[in-house]
Amino acid sequence: MSFPTTTDDFYEFLTKELSNLDNLFISENFMSMKFLQQVMSTLRSLHSRLTLLAKNLYLPAGGKWVDEYMDESSRLWEACTVLKPGVSNMKRYYKYADNIPTLVRNAVANPEVSYQVRGAIENCKTRMERLTERNETIIAEGRVNGLGLNFDPKYNNDTFDGCTGFIGVLYATKTATTLLLAILVSGLVYFCPETKTYFEAKYDEHWVFEPGYMGLTAKLHGRMADKIGMLESESDILVDELGKSMCSMDELLRGIKRSLVDEKVESVKSWFGMLKGGAEGIIEQIDDFFDEIVEFRKMVLGMCSHS
């Protein structure tokens, strides 16, 4: 993929990335692992393209743009330190469910094993509760406060045209990044007061119809807010596969009582498989992003020292 060499190129790239996310949001279940993986990928892409744009613009050594860039990369680093343990905590949940399909099939042949299945499912529910508690602790430690999940619907090109337009690009990236981080924290860690407040805020209606990245940011923000408002109950971790995996366990338990297990077992395996695959994929992305942030910071500091 080619990288932006001008600010116009970057805005075009940002608009395209947000458009792709908006389309995926419409086509996927709300907060699916596939969607969240793409959000994580978009976050990384924006930061890498931003860094490469800075290199191509031959910006002055030091100054406001460097401070702003370093602040943003620090925010992304802190976000990774919040996201990774939140996703990693899911392992204890989905790994514990690995033996349930086997137990169920044994229970069909030997009804006396059924109590073991019920016990395993109840234990899995307990693991789910502990997952929620662990992720709530991440929020309680105040680590989300450093992510700057503040709603800011205003944008003024005249205010951010310094450094050949790079400050404006940086602001645009921050605006989009805040939305992406709010989605990731809500989906993978905890739907906390900070993200709830962010999605309860509203853009002026005209923003949704604006061309470019601001219109798409407002549109995706609005879609998220609408879906959250439609949730039947207060959810703690919004990723779709987590809730569906738990529902599939309840259905399996009811199926055992009626000797209807084959379809239910496959449903359990499918939802837990998607949860596991998505979680492991996101952890891999986060680890790579840690490395990228370090390398990009070195690159920017090197640009300043050689200017």
C-alpha positions as CSV (number, residue, x, y, z in Angstrom):
1,M,0.0,0.0,0.0
2,S,1.4,3.4,-0.9
3,F,1.8,5.9,1.9
4,P,0.7,9.6,1.9
5,T,3.3,12.1,0.7
6,T,1.1,15.2,1.1
7,T,-1.5,16.3,3.6
8,D,-4.3,15.9,1.0
9,D,-3.1,12.3,0.5
10,F,-3.4,11.7,4.2
11,Y,-6.9,13.1,4.5
12,E,-7.9,10.9,1.5
13,F,-6.4,7.9,3.3
14,L,-8.1,8.7,6.6
15,T,-11.5,9.1,4.9
16,K,-11.1,5.8,3.1
17,E,-10.1,4.0,6.3
18,L,-13.1,5.4,8.2
19,S,-15.4,4.6,5.3
20,N,-14.2,1.0,5.3
21,L,-14.9,0.7,9.0
22,D,-18.3,2.3,8.6
23,N,-19.2,-0.3,5.9
24,L,-17.9,-3.1,8.1
25,F,-19.9,-1.9,11.0
26,I,-23.1,-2.1,9.0
27,S,-22.4,-5.6,7.6
28,E,-21.2,-7.3,10.9
29,N,-22.8,-8.1,14.2
30,F,-22.5,-5.2,16.6
31,M,-18.9,-5.2,18.1
32,S,-17.9,-8.4,16.4
33,M,-14.3,-9.6,16.7
34,K,-13.9,-9.1,13.0
35,F,-14.9,-5.4,13.3
36,L,-12.7,-4.9,16.4
37,Q,-9.7,-6.4,14.7
38,Q,-10.2,-4.0,11.8
39,V,-10.5,-1.1,14.3
40,M,-7.1,-2.1,15.7
41,S,-5.6,-2.4,12.3
42,T,-6.9,1.0,11.3
43,L,-5.4,2.5,14.5
44,R,-2.0,1.1,13.6
45,S,-2.3,2.2,9.9
46,L,-3.2,5.8,10.9
47,H,-0.2,6.1,13.2
48,S,2.2,4.6,10.7
49,R,1.0,6.9,7.8
50,L,1.1,9.9,10.1
51,T,4.7,9.2,10.9
52,L,5.7,8.6,7.3
53,L,3.9,11.8,6.3
54,A,6.0,13.8,8.9
55,K,9.1,12.3,7.3
56,N,8.1,13.4,3.8
57,L,7.1,16.9,4.7
58,Y,10.6,17.8,6.0
59,L,9.2,19.5,9.1
60,P,11.4,21.8,11.2
61,A,13.4,20.2,14.0
62,G,11.7,20.5,17.3
63,G,8.7,22.7,17.9
64,K,5.0,22.1,18.5
65,W,4.6,19.3,16.0
66,V,7.1,17.1,17.7
67,D,5.6,17.7,21.2
68,E,2.1,16.9,19.8
69,Y,3.3,13.8,18.0
70,M,5.1,12.5,21.1
71,D,2.0,13.1,23.2
72,E,-0.1,11.2,20.7
73,S,2.3,8.2,20.5
74,S,2.4,8.1,24.3
75,R,-1.4,8.0,24.4
76,L,-1.3,5.0,22.0
77,W,1.3,3.3,24.1
78,E,-0.9,3.7,27.2
79,A,-3.9,2.5,25.3
80,C,-2.0,-0.7,24.4
81,T,-1.2,-1.2,28.1
82,V,-4.9,-1.1,28.8
83,L,-6.1,-3.2,25.9
84,K,-3.6,-6.0,26.2
85,P,-4.5,-7.2,29.7
86,G,-8.2,-6.7,29.0
87,V,-8.0,-9.1,26.0
88,S,-5.5,-11.5,27.7
89,N,-8.0,-11.9,30.6
90,M,-10.4,-13.6,28.1
91,K,-8.0,-16.5,27.8
92,R,-8.9,-17.8,31.2
93,Y,-12.5,-17.8,30.1
94,Y,-12.4,-19.5,26.7
95,K,-9.6,-22.0,27.6
96,Y,-11.8,-23.3,30.4
97,A,-14.6,-24.1,27.9
98,D,-12.3,-26.3,25.7
99,N,-13.4,-29.5,27.4
100,I,-17.1,-28.9,27.5
101,P,-18.0,-30.3,24.0
102,T,-16.2,-33.6,25.0
103,L,-18.0,-33.8,28.3
104,V,-21.3,-33.2,26.5
105,R,-20.8,-36.1,24.1
106,N,-19.8,-38.4,27.0
107,A,-22.9,-37.3,28.8
108,V,-25.0,-38.5,25.9
109,A,-23.5,-42.0,26.2
110,N,-23.5,-41.9,30.0
111,P,-26.3,-39.8,31.6
112,E,-24.4,-39.9,34.9
113,V,-21.9,-37.5,33.4
114,S,-24.5,-34.8,32.9
115,Y,-23.9,-33.4,36.3
116,Q,-20.2,-32.8,35.3
117,V,-21.4,-30.9,32.3
118,R,-23.7,-28.7,34.3
119,G,-20.8,-28.1,36.8
120,A,-18.4,-27.2,33.9
121,I,-20.9,-24.7,32.5
122,E,-21.5,-23.2,35.9
123,N,-17.7,-22.9,36.4
124,C,-17.4,-21.3,33.0
125,K,-20.0,-18.7,34.1
126,T,-17.9,-18.0,37.1
127,R,-14.9,-17.5,34.9
128,M,-17.0,-15.0,33.0
129,E,-17.8,-13.1,36.1
130,R,-14.1,-13.1,37.1
131,L,-13.2,-11.8,33.6
132,T,-15.5,-8.9,34.1
133,E,-14.1,-8.2,37.6
134,R,-10.5,-8.2,36.4
135,N,-11.3,-5.9,33.5
136,E,-13.3,-3.6,35.8
137,T,-10.2,-3.4,38.0
138,I,-8.2,-2.1,35.0
139,I,-10.7,0.7,34.8
140,A,-10.8,1.3,38.5
141,E,-7.0,1.8,38.5
142,G,-7.7,5.0,36.5
143,R,-5.6,3.9,33.5
144,V,-8.3,4.9,31.0
145,N,-8.1,8.5,32.2
146,G,-4.8,8.9,30.3
147,L,-6.3,7.9,27.0
148,G,-8.0,11.3,26.5
149,L,-11.4,9.9,25.5
150,N,-12.9,13.4,25.4
151,F,-15.6,14.3,22.9
152,D,-14.6,17.2,20.8
153,P,-16.9,17.9,17.8
154,K,-15.1,21.1,16.6
155,Y,-12.6,21.5,13.8
156,N,-11.2,24.7,12.3
157,N,-8.7,24.3,9.5
158,D,-7.4,27.9,10.0
159,T,-6.3,27.0,13.6
160,F,-4.4,23.9,12.6
161,D,-2.6,24.9,9.4
162,G,0.9,25.2,10.9
163,C,3.9,23.2,9.8
164,T,2.7,22.8,6.2
165,G,-0.6,21.5,7.5
166,F,0.8,18.7,9.6
167,I,-0.7,20.1,12.8
168,G,-4.1,19.8,11.1
169,V,-3.4,16.3,10.0
170,L,-2.3,15.4,13.6
171,Y,-5.6,16.8,15.0
172,A,-7.6,14.9,12.5
173,T,-5.8,11.7,13.5
174,K,-6.4,12.4,17.2
175,T,-10.1,12.9,16.6
176,A,-10.4,9.6,14.7
177,T,-8.1,7.8,17.1
178,T,-10.3,8.9,20.1
179,L,-13.3,7.2,18.4
180,L,-11.3,4.0,17.7
181,L,-9.9,3.8,21.2
182,A,-13.4,4.3,22.7
183,I,-14.7,1.4,20.6
184,L,-11.8,-0.9,21.5
185,V,-12.0,-0.2,25.2
186,S,-15.7,-0.7,25.3
187,G,-15.5,-3.9,23.2
188,L,-12.4,-5.6,24.7
189,V,-11.9,-4.2,28.2
190,Y,-15.0,-2.6,29.8
191,F,-17.9,-0.3,28.9
192,C,-16.8,2.2,31.5
193,P,-18.1,5.7,32.5
194,E,-15.5,7.4,30.2
195,T,-16.6,5.5,27.1
196,K,-20.3,5.8,28.0
197,T,-19.9,9.6,28.4
198,Y,-18.1,9.7,25.1
199,F,-20.8,7.9,23.2
200,E,-23.6,9.8,24.9
201,A,-22.3,13.1,23.5
202,K,-23.7,14.1,20.2
203,Y,-22.3,15.7,17.1
204,D,-24.4,18.5,15.5
205,E,-26.6,16.9,12.8
206,H,-24.9,18.8,10.0
207,W,-21.6,16.9,10.7
208,V,-23.1,13.6,9.6
209,F,-23.6,15.0,6.1
210,E,-20.2,16.6,5.8
211,P,-17.8,15.1,3.3
212,G,-14.5,13.6,4.4
213,Y,-13.2,12.2,7.6
214,M,-15.3,14.4,10.0
215,G,-18.5,13.3,8.5
216,L,-17.5,9.7,8.7
217,T,-16.3,10.1,12.3
218,A,-19.6,11.7,13.2
219,K,-21.5,8.9,11.4
220,L,-19.7,6.0,13.0
221,H,-19.9,7.7,16.4
222,G,-23.7,8.0,15.9
223,R,-24.0,4.4,14.8
224,M,-22.2,3.2,17.9
225,A,-24.3,5.4,20.1
226,D,-27.5,4.1,18.6
227,K,-26.5,0.5,19.0
228,I,-25.5,1.0,22.6
229,G,-28.8,2.7,23.3
230,M,-30.6,-0.4,21.9
231,L,-28.8,-2.9,24.2
232,E,-31.5,-4.7,26.3
233,S,-29.3,-4.8,29.4
234,E,-26.3,-3.0,30.9
235,S,-23.3,-4.8,29.4
236,D,-19.8,-4.7,30.8
237,I,-17.7,-6.0,27.8
238,L,-19.4,-5.4,24.5
239,V,-17.6,-7.8,22.2
240,D,-20.3,-9.8,20.4
241,E,-18.7,-13.3,20.7
242,L,-18.3,-13.0,24.4
243,G,-22.0,-12.7,25.0
244,K,-22.9,-15.2,22.3
245,S,-20.6,-17.8,23.7
246,M,-22.3,-17.5,27.1
247,C,-25.7,-17.8,25.5
248,S,-24.6,-20.9,23.5
249,M,-23.7,-22.5,26.9
250,D,-27.2,-21.9,28.3
251,E,-28.7,-23.3,25.1
252,L,-26.5,-26.3,25.3
253,L,-27.6,-27.0,28.9
254,R,-31.2,-26.9,27.8
255,G,-30.4,-29.1,24.8
256,I,-28.9,-31.8,27.1
257,K,-32.1,-32.0,29.0
258,R,-34.0,-32.7,25.7
259,S,-31.2,-34.9,24.3
260,L,-30.6,-32.4,21.5
261,V,-26.9,-31.7,21.7
262,D,-25.2,-32.0,18.3
263,E,-26.2,-28.6,17.0
264,K,-25.8,-26.9,20.4
265,V,-22.2,-28.3,20.8
266,E,-21.3,-27.0,17.3
267,S,-22.7,-23.6,18.3
268,V,-20.5,-23.5,21.5
269,K,-17.4,-24.6,19.5
270,S,-18.1,-21.9,16.9
271,W,-18.6,-19.0,19.2
272,F,-15.7,-19.9,21.5
273,G,-13.5,-20.5,18.4
274,M,-14.3,-17.0,17.0
275,L,-13.7,-15.5,20.4
276,K,-10.4,-17.2,20.8
277,G,-9.2,-16.5,17.2
278,G,-10.2,-12.8,17.5
279,A,-8.6,-12.3,20.9
280,E,-5.3,-13.9,19.9
281,G,-5.3,-11.9,16.6
282,I,-5.8,-8.6,18.5
283,I,-3.1,-9.5,21.1
284,E,-0.7,-10.2,18.2
285,Q,-1.6,-6.8,16.7
286,I,-1.0,-5.0,20.1
287,D,2.4,-6.6,20.5
288,D,3.4,-5.5,17.0
289,F,2.0,-2.0,17.7
290,F,4.2,-1.7,20.8
291,D,7.2,-2.3,18.6
292,E,6.0,0.1,15.9
293,I,5.4,2.9,18.4
294,V,9.0,2.6,19.7
295,E,10.5,2.5,16.1
296,F,8.4,5.5,15.0
297,R,9.4,7.6,18.0
298,K,13.1,6.8,17.2
299,M,12.4,7.9,13.6
300,V,10.9,11.2,14.6
301,L,13.7,11.9,17.1
302,G,16.2,11.0,14.4
303,M,14.6,13.4,12.0
304,C,15.0,16.2,14.5
305,S,18.6,15.5,15.3
306,H,19.5,15.5,11.6
307,S,17.5,18.5,10.5
